[in-house]
Amino acid sequence: MGNRIRAFRKLKGYTQQKFAEQLGISVAVLGSIERGMKDPTEKMLVQIAALLNIDSRDLLGEKHG
């Protein structure tokens, strides 16, 4: 999931710093999430998806449609 978060973040043009600020977390925490060392909370997952303007299932790698 971390790799997908990183890919979508970069696709939308966010730096780690700006994205972390928007989420209200530190760059270190975001980096841990993107490296797969830490899982985001459900609330944070919803925030990430909203900021990236995508469905949270896309972050989880789930098929939908």
All heavy atoms as a GROMACS GRO file, in nm:
protein
  506
    1MET      N    1   0.083  -0.119   0.000
    1MET     CA    2   0.000   0.000   0.000
    1MET      C    3   0.087   0.126   0.000
    1MET      O    4   0.054   0.223  -0.065
    1MET     CB    5  -0.091  -0.001   0.122
    1MET     CG    6  -0.172   0.124   0.135
    1MET     SD    7  -0.293   0.132   0.268
    1MET     CE    8  -0.236   0.020   0.389
    2GLY      N    9   0.197   0.123   0.071
    2GLY     CA   10   0.285   0.239   0.076
    2GLY      C   11   0.334   0.282  -0.060
    2GLY      O   12   0.341   0.401  -0.091
    3ASN      N   13   0.368   0.184  -0.143
    3ASN     CA   14   0.414   0.215  -0.278
    3ASN      C   15   0.305   0.283  -0.360
    3ASN      O   16   0.332   0.373  -0.438
    3ASN     CB   17   0.461   0.089  -0.352
    3ASN     CG   18   0.593   0.038  -0.300
    3ASN    OD1   19   0.673   0.114  -0.248
    3ASN    ND2   20   0.615  -0.091  -0.312
    4ARG      N   21   0.181   0.238  -0.340
    4ARG     CA   22   0.069   0.301  -0.413
    4ARG      C   23   0.046   0.443  -0.365
    4ARG      O   24   0.020   0.534  -0.444
    4ARG     CB   25  -0.058   0.215  -0.398
    4ARG     CG   26  -0.054   0.088  -0.483
    4ARG     CD   27  -0.186   0.014  -0.481
    4ARG     NE   28  -0.216  -0.046  -0.352
    4ARG     CZ   29  -0.168  -0.164  -0.310
    4ARG    NH1   30  -0.088  -0.233  -0.386
    4ARG    NH2   31  -0.200  -0.211  -0.192
    5ILE      N   32   0.056   0.464  -0.233
    5ILE     CA   33   0.040   0.600  -0.179
    5ILE      C   34   0.147   0.691  -0.238
    5ILE      O   35   0.118   0.801  -0.285
    5ILE     CB   36   0.047   0.599  -0.024
    5ILE    CG1   37  -0.076   0.529   0.032
    5ILE    CG2   38   0.058   0.742   0.029
    5ILE    CD1   39  -0.071   0.503   0.181
    6ARG      N   40   0.272   0.644  -0.239
    6ARG     CA   41   0.382   0.724  -0.294
    6ARG      C   42   0.358   0.754  -0.442
    6ARG      O   43   0.374   0.868  -0.486
    6ARG     CB   44   0.515   0.652  -0.279
    6ARG     CG   45   0.632   0.734  -0.336
    6ARG     CD   46   0.765   0.660  -0.334
    6ARG     NE   47   0.804   0.626  -0.199
    6ARG     CZ   48   0.829   0.500  -0.157
    6ARG    NH1   49   0.820   0.398  -0.239
    6ARG    NH2   50   0.865   0.478  -0.032
    7ALA      N   51   0.318   0.654  -0.518
    7ALA     CA   52   0.297   0.672  -0.662
    7ALA      C   53   0.186   0.774  -0.689
    7ALA      O   54   0.203   0.863  -0.772
    7ALA     CB   55   0.265   0.538  -0.728
    8PHE      N   56   0.074   0.761  -0.619
    8PHE     CA   57  -0.037   0.855  -0.639
    8PHE      C   58   0.003   0.995  -0.592
    8PHE      O   59  -0.033   1.094  -0.655
    8PHE     CB   60  -0.163   0.809  -0.565
    8PHE     CG   61  -0.242   0.704  -0.637
    8PHE    CD1   62  -0.257   0.576  -0.583
    8PHE    CD2   63  -0.303   0.730  -0.758
    8PHE    CE1   64  -0.330   0.478  -0.648
    8PHE    CE2   65  -0.378   0.634  -0.825
    8PHE     CZ   66  -0.392   0.508  -0.769
    9ARG      N   67   0.077   1.004  -0.481
    9ARG     CA   68   0.122   1.134  -0.431
    9ARG      C   69   0.208   1.205  -0.536
    9ARG      O   70   0.187   1.323  -0.566
    9ARG     CB   71   0.202   1.116  -0.302
    9ARG     CG   72   0.267   1.245  -0.253
    9ARG     CD   73   0.349   1.227  -0.128
    9ARG     NE   74   0.461   1.136  -0.138
    9ARG     CZ   75   0.578   1.163  -0.197
    9ARG    NH1   76   0.598   1.281  -0.254
    9ARG    NH2   77   0.676   1.074  -0.198
   10LYS      N   78   0.303   1.132  -0.592
   10LYS     CA   79   0.391   1.191  -0.693
   10LYS      C   80   0.313   1.227  -0.819
   10LYS      O   81   0.338   1.332  -0.880
   10LYS     CB   82   0.505   1.095  -0.727
   10LYS     CG   83   0.606   1.085  -0.615
   10LYS     CD   84   0.721   0.994  -0.654
   10LYS     CE   85   0.828   0.994  -0.546
   10LYS     NZ   86   0.945   0.916  -0.588
   11LEU      N   87   0.218   1.141  -0.856
   11LEU     CA   88   0.136   1.167  -0.974
   11LEU      C   89   0.058   1.298  -0.959
   11LEU      O   90   0.041   1.373  -1.055
   11LEU     CB   91   0.039   1.050  -0.996
   11LEU     CG   92  -0.041   1.047  -1.124
   11LEU    CD1   93   0.052   1.029  -1.245
   11LEU    CD2   94  -0.143   0.935  -1.121
   12LYS      N   95   0.015   1.326  -0.837
   12LYS     CA   96  -0.061   1.449  -0.810
   12LYS      C   97   0.029   1.569  -0.785
   12LYS      O   98  -0.019   1.680  -0.762
   12LYS     CB   99  -0.155   1.428  -0.691
   12LYS     CG  100  -0.260   1.322  -0.713
   12LYS     CD  101  -0.362   1.362  -0.816
   12LYS     CE  102  -0.469   1.256  -0.830
   12LYS     NZ  103  -0.580   1.297  -0.911
   13GLY      N  104   0.161   1.548  -0.782
   13GLY     CA  105   0.255   1.659  -0.769
   13GLY      C  106   0.284   1.703  -0.627
   13GLY      O  107   0.337   1.812  -0.606
   14TYR      N  108   0.249   1.622  -0.528
   14TYR     CA  109   0.278   1.657  -0.390
   14TYR      C  110   0.420   1.614  -0.352
   14TYR      O  111   0.462   1.503  -0.383
   14TYR     CB  112   0.183   1.582  -0.293
   14TYR     CG  113   0.045   1.639  -0.280
   14TYR    CD1  114  -0.064   1.576  -0.338
   14TYR    CD2  115   0.022   1.753  -0.204
   14TYR    CE1  116  -0.192   1.625  -0.324
   14TYR    CE2  117  -0.106   1.804  -0.188
   14TYR     CZ  118  -0.212   1.739  -0.248
   14TYR     OH  119  -0.340   1.789  -0.233
   15THR      N  120   0.491   1.702  -0.281
   15THR     CA  121   0.615   1.660  -0.217
   15THR      C  122   0.578   1.589  -0.088
   15THR      O  123   0.465   1.604  -0.038
   15THR     CB  124   0.703   1.782  -0.180
   15THR    OG1  125   0.632   1.863  -0.085
   15THR    CG2  126   0.740   1.863  -0.305
   16GLN      N  127   0.672   1.514  -0.032
   16GLN     CA  128   0.644   1.450   0.097
   16GLN      C  129   0.611   1.555   0.202
   16GLN      O  130   0.519   1.537   0.281
   16GLN     CB  131   0.763   1.367   0.144
   16GLN     CG  132   0.762   1.225   0.097
   16GLN     CD  133   0.864   1.139   0.171
   16GLN    OE1  134   0.970   1.188   0.208
   16GLN    NE2  135   0.832   1.014   0.189
   17GLN      N  136   0.686   1.664   0.202
   17GLN     CA  137   0.665   1.770   0.300
   17GLN      C  138   0.523   1.828   0.292
   17GLN      O  139   0.453   1.838   0.392
   17GLN     CB  140   0.768   1.882   0.279
   17GLN     CG  141   0.754   1.999   0.374
   17GLN     CD  142   0.791   1.965   0.516
   17GLN    OE1  143   0.887   1.893   0.540
   17GLN    NE2  144   0.714   2.014   0.612
   18LYS      N  145   0.482   1.865   0.173
   18LYS     CA  146   0.350   1.926   0.154
   18LYS      C  147   0.238   1.827   0.187
   18LYS      O  148   0.138   1.863   0.251
   18LYS     CB  149   0.336   1.977   0.009
   18LYS     CG  150   0.211   2.054  -0.017
   18LYS     CD  151   0.211   2.186   0.059
   18LYS     CE  152   0.090   2.268   0.020
   18LYS     NZ  153   0.077   2.385   0.108
   19PHE      N  154   0.257   1.703   0.145
   19PHE     CA  155   0.154   1.601   0.168
   19PHE      C  156   0.141   1.573   0.318
   19PHE      O  157   0.030   1.564   0.370
   19PHE     CB  158   0.188   1.473   0.091
   19PHE     CG  159   0.072   1.383   0.068
   19PHE    CD1  160  -0.040   1.425  -0.002
   19PHE    CD2  161   0.074   1.252   0.116
   19PHE    CE1  162  -0.148   1.340  -0.023
   19PHE    CE2  163  -0.033   1.167   0.094
   19PHE     CZ  164  -0.144   1.211   0.025
   20ALA      N  165   0.255   1.561   0.387
   20ALA     CA  166   0.253   1.538   0.531
   20ALA      C  167   0.183   1.653   0.603
   20ALA      O  168   0.104   1.631   0.694
   20ALA     CB  169   0.394   1.518   0.583
   21GLU      N  170   0.214   1.776   0.561
   21GLU     CA  171   0.149   1.894   0.620
   21GLU      C  172  -0.003   1.887   0.602
   21GLU      O  173  -0.078   1.917   0.696
   21GLU     CB  174   0.201   2.022   0.557
   21GLU     CG  175   0.340   2.061   0.599
   21GLU     CD  176   0.393   2.182   0.522
   21GLU    OE1  177   0.316   2.248   0.450
   21GLU    OE2  178   0.514   2.208   0.535
   22GLN      N  179  -0.047   1.851   0.483
   22GLN     CA  180  -0.190   1.842   0.455
   22GLN      C  181  -0.258   1.736   0.543
   22GLN      O  182  -0.374   1.751   0.579
   22GLN     CB  183  -0.213   1.809   0.307
   22GLN     CG  184  -0.173   1.918   0.211
   22GLN     CD  185  -0.263   2.039   0.218
   22GLN    OE1  186  -0.384   2.027   0.225
   22GLN    NE2  187  -0.203   2.156   0.218
   23LEU      N  188  -0.184   1.630   0.574
   23LEU     CA  189  -0.238   1.522   0.657
   23LEU      C  190  -0.224   1.549   0.807
   23LEU      O  191  -0.283   1.479   0.888
   23LEU     CB  192  -0.168   1.389   0.624
   23LEU     CG  193  -0.197   1.332   0.486
   23LEU    CD1  194  -0.104   1.215   0.457
   23LEU    CD2  195  -0.342   1.288   0.475
   24GLY      N  196  -0.142   1.648   0.842
   24GLY     CA  197  -0.119   1.677   0.982
   24GLY      C  198  -0.027   1.577   1.049
   24GLY      O  199  -0.041   1.548   1.168
   25ILE      N  200   0.066   1.520   0.971
   25ILE     CA  201   0.163   1.424   1.025
   25ILE      C  202   0.304   1.470   0.987
   25ILE      O  203   0.320   1.560   0.904
   25ILE     CB  204   0.138   1.281   0.972
   25ILE    CG1  205   0.151   1.275   0.818
   25ILE    CG2  206   0.002   1.229   1.018
   25ILE    CD1  207   0.143   1.136   0.759
   26SER      N  208   0.403   1.408   1.046
   26SER     CA  209   0.541   1.443   1.014
   26SER      C  210   0.585   1.373   0.885
   26SER      O  211   0.526   1.273   0.844
   26SER     CB  212   0.634   1.403   1.128
   26SER     OG  213   0.646   1.262   1.136
   27VAL      N  214   0.688   1.428   0.824
   27VAL     CA  215   0.746   1.366   0.704
   27VAL      C  216   0.798   1.227   0.740
   27VAL      O  217   0.787   1.134   0.659
   27VAL     CB  218   0.858   1.454   0.645
   27VAL    CG1  219   0.930   1.384   0.532
   27VAL    CG2  220   0.801   1.586   0.597
   28ALA      N  221   0.852   1.211   0.860
   28ALA     CA  222   0.904   1.081   0.904
   28ALA      C  223   0.793   0.976   0.906
   28ALA      O  224   0.813   0.862   0.862
   28ALA     CB  225   0.969   1.092   1.041
   29VAL      N  226   0.676   1.013   0.956
   29VAL     CA  227   0.564   0.918   0.961
   29VAL      C  228   0.518   0.886   0.819
   29VAL      O  229   0.496   0.768   0.786
   29VAL     CB  230   0.446   0.975   1.045
   29VAL    CG1  231   0.322   0.888   1.029
   29VAL    CG2  232   0.486   0.985   1.191
   30LEU      N  233   0.508   0.986   0.733
   30LEU     CA  234   0.469   0.961   0.595
   30LEU      C  235   0.570   0.869   0.526
   30LEU      O  236   0.532   0.776   0.456
   30LEU     CB  237   0.455   1.093   0.517
   30LEU     CG  238   0.419   1.078   0.369
   30LEU    CD1  239   0.288   1.003   0.350
   30LEU    CD2  240   0.415   1.214   0.301
   31GLY      N  241   0.698   0.895   0.549
   31GLY     CA  242   0.802   0.810   0.491
   31GLY      C  243   0.788   0.666   0.538
   31GLY      O  244   0.804   0.572   0.458
   32SER      N  245   0.758   0.646   0.665
   32SER     CA  246   0.739   0.511   0.718
   32SER      C  247   0.620   0.442   0.653
   32SER      O  248   0.624   0.322   0.625
   32SER     CB  249   0.718   0.515   0.870
   32SER     OG  250   0.834   0.557   0.936
   33ILE      N  251   0.515   0.518   0.628
   33ILE     CA  252   0.397   0.462   0.562
   33ILE      C  253   0.432   0.424   0.418
   33ILE      O  254   0.399   0.315   0.372
   33ILE     CB  255   0.280   0.562   0.565
   33ILE    CG1  256   0.228   0.576   0.709
   33ILE    CG2  257   0.167   0.519   0.471
   33ILE    CD1  258   0.130   0.691   0.729
   34GLU      N  259   0.499   0.514   0.348
   34GLU     CA  260   0.533   0.488   0.208
   34GLU      C  261   0.632   0.372   0.193
   34GLU      O  262   0.631   0.304   0.091
   34GLU     CB  263   0.588   0.614   0.142
   34GLU     CG  264   0.481   0.721   0.121
   34GLU     CD  265   0.531   0.840   0.042
   34GLU    OE1  266   0.653   0.854   0.021
   34GLU    OE2  267   0.446   0.921   0.000
   35ARG      N  268   0.716   0.350   0.293
   35ARG     CA  269   0.810   0.238   0.287
   35ARG      C  270   0.748   0.108   0.336
   35ARG      O  271   0.813   0.004   0.336
   35ARG     CB  272   0.935   0.270   0.368
   35ARG     CG  273   1.025   0.373   0.302
   35ARG     CD  274   1.159   0.388   0.371
   35ARG     NE  275   1.149   0.416   0.514
   35ARG     CZ  276   1.130   0.538   0.568
   35ARG    NH1  277   1.119   0.644   0.489
   35ARG    NH2  278   1.123   0.553   0.698
   36GLY      N  279   0.623   0.115   0.383
   36GLY     CA  280   0.555  -0.005   0.429
   36GLY      C  281   0.592  -0.047   0.570
   36GLY      O  282   0.562  -0.159   0.613
   37MET      N  283   0.657   0.042   0.644
   37MET     CA  284   0.698   0.010   0.780
   37MET      C  285   0.587   0.039   0.881
   37MET      O  286   0.589  -0.009   0.993
   37MET     CB  287   0.823   0.091   0.817
   37MET     CG  288   0.941   0.062   0.727
   37MET     SD  289   1.080   0.173   0.756
   37MET     CE  290   1.136   0.112   0.915
   38LYS      N  291   0.491   0.120   0.838
   38LYS     CA  292   0.380   0.159   0.925
   38LYS      C  293   0.254   0.166   0.840
   38LYS      O  294   0.259   0.212   0.726
   38LYS     CB  295   0.412   0.295   0.987
   38LYS     CG  296   0.308   0.350   1.080
   38LYS     CD  297   0.354   0.483   1.138
   38LYS     CE  298   0.247   0.540   1.226
   38LYS     NZ  299   0.281   0.538   1.367
   39ASP      N  300   0.143   0.119   0.894
   39ASP     CA  301   0.016   0.128   0.822
   39ASP      C  302  -0.060   0.252   0.867
   39ASP      O  303  -0.062   0.283   0.986
   39ASP     CB  304  -0.072   0.004   0.851
   39ASP     CG  305  -0.020  -0.121   0.783
   39ASP    OD1  306   0.042  -0.109   0.675
   39ASP    OD2  307  -0.040  -0.230   0.839
   40PRO      N  308  -0.123   0.321   0.772
   40PRO     CA  309  -0.204   0.436   0.811
   40PRO      C  310  -0.330   0.390   0.883
   40PRO      O  311  -0.379   0.280   0.858
   40PRO     CB  312  -0.238   0.503   0.678
   40PRO     CG  313  -0.229   0.394   0.577
   40PRO     CD  314  -0.125   0.299   0.628
   41THR      N  315  -0.380   0.474   0.971
   41THR     CA  316  -0.508   0.443   1.036
   41THR      C  317  -0.617   0.449   0.929
   41THR      O  318  -0.598   0.505   0.821
   41THR     CB  319  -0.540   0.544   1.147
   41THR    OG1  320  -0.556   0.674   1.088
   41THR    CG2  321  -0.432   0.547   1.254
   42GLU      N  322  -0.732   0.396   0.962
   42GLU     CA  323  -0.845   0.401   0.868
   42GLU      C  324  -0.882   0.546   0.837
   42GLU      O  325  -0.907   0.581   0.722
   42GLU     CB  326  -0.964   0.326   0.927
   42GLU     CG  327  -1.077   0.305   0.829
   42GLU     CD  328  -1.187   0.218   0.886
   42GLU    OE1  329  -1.158   0.128   0.967
   42GLU    OE2  330  -1.304   0.241   0.848
   43LYS      N  331  -0.881   0.630   0.941
   43LYS     CA  332  -0.913   0.772   0.922
   43LYS      C  333  -0.811   0.837   0.830
   43LYS      O  334  -0.846   0.914   0.740
   43LYS     CB  335  -0.914   0.842   1.058
   43LYS     CG  336  -0.946   0.989   1.051
   43LYS     CD  337  -0.943   1.053   1.189
   43LYS     CE  338  -0.962   1.203   1.179
   43LYS     NZ  339  -0.945   1.268   1.310
   44MET      N  340  -0.682   0.806   0.850
   44MET     CA  341  -0.578   0.864   0.766
   44MET      C  342  -0.590   0.814   0.622
   44MET      O  343  -0.568   0.891   0.528
   44MET     CB  344  -0.439   0.830   0.822
   44MET     CG  345  -0.328   0.908   0.754
   44MET     SD  346  -0.164   0.865   0.814
   44MET     CE  347  -0.181   0.892   0.988
   45LEU      N  348  -0.627   0.689   0.606
   45LEU     CA  349  -0.646   0.633   0.472
   45LEU      C  350  -0.754   0.711   0.397
   45LEU      O  351  -0.738   0.744   0.279
   45LEU     CB  352  -0.682   0.485   0.482
   45LEU     CG  353  -0.668   0.402   0.358
   45LEU    CD1  354  -0.526   0.402   0.306
   45LEU    CD2  355  -0.712   0.259   0.386
   46VAL      N  356  -0.861   0.744   0.465
   46VAL     CA  357  -0.970   0.822   0.405
   46VAL      C  358  -0.919   0.961   0.369
   46VAL      O  359  -0.949   1.014   0.261
   46VAL     CB  360  -1.092   0.828   0.501
   46VAL    CG1  361  -1.195   0.928   0.451
   46VAL    CG2  362  -1.154   0.690   0.516
   47GLN      N  363  -0.839   1.022   0.458
   47GLN     CA  364  -0.782   1.155   0.432
   47GLN      C  365  -0.689   1.152   0.310
   47GLN      O  366  -0.692   1.242   0.227
   47GLN     CB  367  -0.701   1.204   0.552
   47GLN     CG  368  -0.781   1.252   0.668
   47GLN     CD  369  -0.688   1.298   0.779
   47GLN    OE1  370  -0.616   1.219   0.839
   47GLN    NE2  371  -0.689   1.427   0.806
   48ILE      N  372  -0.605   1.049   0.304
   48ILE     CA  373  -0.510   1.035   0.192
   48ILE      C  374  -0.586   1.025   0.061
   48ILE      O  375  -0.556   1.094  -0.036
   48ILE     CB  376  -0.418   0.913   0.213
   48ILE    CG1  377  -0.321   0.940   0.328
   48ILE    CG2  378  -0.342   0.879   0.084
   48ILE    CD1  379  -0.243   0.817   0.375
   49ALA      N  380  -0.688   0.938   0.059
   49ALA     CA  381  -0.767   0.920  -0.063
   49ALA      C  382  -0.836   1.050  -0.104
   49ALA      O  383  -0.838   1.085  -0.222
   49ALA     CB  384  -0.870   0.809  -0.043
   50ALA      N  385  -0.888   1.123  -0.006
   50ALA     CA  386  -0.956   1.250  -0.036
   50ALA      C  387  -0.858   1.352  -0.093
   50ALA      O  388  -0.888   1.419  -0.192
   50ALA     CB  389  -1.023   1.304   0.090
   51LEU      N  390  -0.740   1.363  -0.033
   51LEU     CA  391  -0.639   1.457  -0.083
   51LEU      C  392  -0.596   1.423  -0.226
   51LEU      O  393  -0.569   1.511  -0.307
   51LEU     CB  394  -0.516   1.457   0.007
   51LEU     CG  395  -0.518   1.547   0.127
   51LEU    CD1  396  -0.396   1.522   0.215
   51LEU    CD2  397  -0.521   1.693   0.084
   52LEU      N  398  -0.586   1.294  -0.253
   52LEU     CA  399  -0.541   1.249  -0.384
   52LEU      C  400  -0.657   1.240  -0.485
   52LEU      O  401  -0.635   1.212  -0.602
   52LEU     CB  402  -0.472   1.113  -0.372
   52LEU     CG  403  -0.344   1.113  -0.289
   52LEU    CD1  404  -0.294   0.971  -0.270
   52LEU    CD2  405  -0.237   1.200  -0.353
   53ASN      N  406  -0.779   1.262  -0.435
   53ASN     CA  407  -0.899   1.256  -0.519
   53ASN      C  408  -0.914   1.120  -0.586
   53ASN      O  409  -0.939   1.110  -0.706
   53ASN     CB  410  -0.898   1.369  -0.622
   53ASN     CG  411  -1.035   1.393  -0.681
   53ASN    OD1  412  -1.136   1.374  -0.614
   53ASN    ND2  413  -1.040   1.433  -0.806
   54ILE      N  414  -0.894   1.015  -0.504
   54ILE     CA  415  -0.910   0.878  -0.553
   54ILE      C  416  -0.992   0.799  -0.454
   54ILE      O  417  -1.016   0.843  -0.342
   54ILE     CB  418  -0.773   0.807  -0.574
   54ILE    CG1  419  -0.694   0.801  -0.443
   54ILE    CG2  420  -0.692   0.875  -0.684
   54ILE    CD1  421  -0.567   0.720  -0.451
   55ASP      N  422  -1.036   0.682  -0.493
   55ASP     CA  423  -1.110   0.591  -0.406
   55ASP      C  424  -1.011   0.521  -0.313
   55ASP      O  425  -0.905   0.478  -0.358
   55ASP     CB  426  -1.184   0.488  -0.492
   55ASP     CG  427  -1.286   0.409  -0.413
   55ASP    OD1  428  -1.244   0.334  -0.322
   55ASP    OD2  429  -1.406   0.420  -0.442
   56SER      N  430  -1.044   0.510  -0.186
   56SER     CA  431  -0.952   0.445  -0.091
   56SER      C  432  -0.922   0.301  -0.132
   56SER      O  433  -0.816   0.249  -0.099
   56SER     CB  434  -1.009   0.450   0.051
   56SER     OG  435  -1.133   0.387   0.059
   57ARG      N  436  -1.012   0.238  -0.207
   57ARG     CA  437  -0.985   0.101  -0.253
   57ARG      C  438  -0.868   0.097  -0.349
   57ARG      O  439  -0.799  -0.004  -0.359
   57ARG     CB  440  -1.111   0.040  -0.317
   57ARG     CG  441  -1.222   0.014  -0.215
   57ARG     CD  442  -1.348  -0.033  -0.280
   57ARG     NE  443  -1.406   0.076  -0.358
   57ARG     CZ  444  -1.523   0.071  -0.417
   57ARG    NH1  445  -1.596  -0.040  -0.411
   57ARG    NH2  446  -1.569   0.174  -0.485
   58ASP      N  447  -0.842   0.209  -0.420
   58ASP     CA  448  -0.726   0.214  -0.508
   58ASP      C  449  -0.596   0.206  -0.428
   58ASP      O  450  -0.499   0.148  -0.473
   58ASP     CB  451  -0.726   0.343  -0.591
   58ASP     CG  452  -0.839   0.346  -0.692
   58ASP    OD1  453  -0.877   0.240  -0.744
   58ASP    OD2  454  -0.890   0.456  -0.720
   59LEU      N  455  -0.597   0.263  -0.308
   59LEU     CA  456  -0.479   0.258  -0.223
   59LEU      C  457  -0.458   0.119  -0.167
   59LEU      O  458  -0.346   0.076  -0.144
   59LEU     CB  459  -0.492   0.357  -0.107
   59LEU     CG  460  -0.495   0.504  -0.146
   59LEU    CD1  461  -0.521   0.590  -0.022
   59LEU    CD2  462  -0.367   0.545  -0.214
   60LEU      N  463  -0.567   0.048  -0.145
   60LEU     CA  464  -0.560  -0.087  -0.091
   60LEU      C  465  -0.534  -0.192  -0.200
   60LEU      O  466  -0.511  -0.307  -0.170
   60LEU     CB  467  -0.690  -0.120  -0.018
   60LEU     CG  468  -0.721  -0.032   0.103
   60LEU    CD1  469  -0.861  -0.060   0.154
   60LEU    CD2  470  -0.619  -0.054   0.213
   61GLY      N  471  -0.541  -0.148  -0.326
   61GLY     CA  472  -0.518  -0.242  -0.435
   61GLY      C  473  -0.638  -0.329  -0.466
   61GLY      O  474  -0.626  -0.433  -0.528
   62GLU      N  475  -0.754  -0.288  -0.418
   62GLU     CA  476  -0.876  -0.366  -0.440
   62GLU      C  477  -0.939  -0.328  -0.574
   62GLU      O  478  -0.934  -0.215  -0.618
   62GLU     CB  479  -0.977  -0.339  -0.328
   62GLU     CG  480  -0.930  -0.385  -0.192
   62GLU     CD  481  -1.028  -0.351  -0.082
   62GLU    OE1  482  -1.136  -0.294  -0.111
   62GLU    OE2  483  -0.995  -0.380   0.033
   63LYS      N  484  -1.001  -0.425  -0.634
   63LYS     CA  485  -1.075  -0.402  -0.758
   63LYS      C  486  -1.214  -0.351  -0.724
   63LYS      O  487  -1.275  -0.392  -0.626
   63LYS     CB  488  -1.087  -0.533  -0.837
   63LYS     CG  489  -0.955  -0.598  -0.868
   63LYS     CD  490  -0.930  -0.595  -1.015
   63LYS     CE  491  -0.808  -0.677  -1.049
   63LYS     NZ  492  -0.694  -0.600  -1.088
   64HIS      N  493  -1.260  -0.258  -0.804
   64HIS     CA  494  -1.397  -0.208  -0.785
   64HIS      C  495  -1.452  -0.167  -0.920
   64HIS      O  496  -1.380  -0.146  -1.014
   64HIS     CB  497  -1.403  -0.094  -0.684
   64HIS     CG  498  -1.315   0.023  -0.716
   64HIS    ND1  499  -1.357   0.130  -0.787
   64HIS    CD2  500  -1.185   0.047  -0.687
   64HIS    CE1  501  -1.258   0.217  -0.801
   64HIS    NE2  502  -1.151   0.169  -0.740
   65GLY      N  503  -1.580  -0.153  -0.928
   65GLY     CA  504  -1.637  -0.112  -1.054
   65GLY      C  505  -1.768  -0.168  -1.072
   65GLY      O  506  -1.867  -0.165  -1.110
   0.00000   0.00000   0.00000
